[in-house]
Amino acid sequence: MEQITKDMSIGQVLLVDPETAPIMMEYGMHCMGCPFSQMESLAAGCLAHGTDPDELVDKLNAFLASKV
């Protein structure tokens, strides 16, 4: 299982598992299809939306681990 890090772009996370989209949307990242999703890191996205990147990464990794 690939681990998600806060340095990964939103697009990279979606490539790991598209089912992570609803979790990222909970954290204000509704721009899954916008060009910035391919460049912007999870940390930068969380900063822009006033959310905690470590909390998001933990939640994403827990979700992926639950699928194994």
C-alpha positions as CSV (number, residue, x, y, z in Angstrom):
1,M,0.0,0.0,0.0
2,E,1.3,3.4,-1.0
3,Q,1.5,5.9,1.9
4,I,0.0,9.4,1.4
5,T,2.2,12.3,2.4
6,K,1.3,16.0,2.7
7,D,3.9,16.8,0.0
8,M,1.9,14.8,-2.6
9,S,-0.4,16.7,-5.0
10,I,-4.1,16.2,-4.9
11,G,-3.8,14.6,-8.4
12,Q,-1.2,12.1,-7.1
13,V,-3.5,11.1,-4.3
14,L,-6.4,10.6,-6.7
15,L,-4.1,8.3,-8.8
16,V,-3.4,6.2,-5.8
17,D,-7.1,5.8,-5.1
18,P,-9.9,7.9,-6.7
19,E,-12.2,7.0,-3.7
20,T,-10.1,9.4,-1.6
21,A,-11.9,12.3,-3.3
22,P,-14.8,12.6,-0.7
23,I,-12.3,12.7,2.2
24,M,-10.4,15.5,0.5
25,M,-13.7,17.3,-0.2
26,E,-14.4,17.2,3.6
27,Y,-11.3,19.3,4.0
28,G,-12.5,21.9,1.5
29,M,-10.7,20.6,-1.5
30,H,-13.5,20.7,-4.1
31,C,-11.2,21.4,-7.0
32,M,-10.4,17.8,-8.0
33,G,-10.6,18.6,-11.7
34,C,-8.9,22.0,-11.7
35,P,-5.4,22.4,-13.0
36,F,-4.1,23.3,-9.5
37,S,-5.0,19.8,-8.3
38,Q,-2.0,18.4,-10.4
39,M,0.5,20.8,-8.8
40,E,-0.8,21.8,-5.4
41,S,0.3,19.7,-2.5
42,L,-2.1,18.5,0.2
43,A,-0.2,20.8,2.6
44,A,-0.8,23.8,0.4
45,G,-4.4,22.9,-0.2
46,C,-5.0,22.6,3.5
47,L,-3.3,25.9,4.2
48,A,-5.5,27.6,1.6
49,H,-8.7,26.1,3.1
50,G,-7.7,26.5,6.8
51,T,-7.5,22.8,7.6
52,D,-4.9,20.5,9.2
53,P,-2.8,18.7,6.6
54,D,-1.5,16.1,9.2
55,E,-5.1,15.2,10.1
56,L,-6.0,14.8,6.4
57,V,-3.0,12.6,5.7
58,D,-3.9,10.4,8.7
59,K,-7.5,10.1,7.6
60,L,-6.4,9.3,4.0
61,N,-3.9,6.6,5.1
62,A,-6.4,5.1,7.5
63,F,-8.9,4.9,4.7
64,L,-6.4,3.2,2.4
65,A,-5.3,0.8,5.2
66,S,-8.9,-0.2,5.7
67,K,-9.2,-1.4,2.1
68,V,-6.3,-3.9,2.4
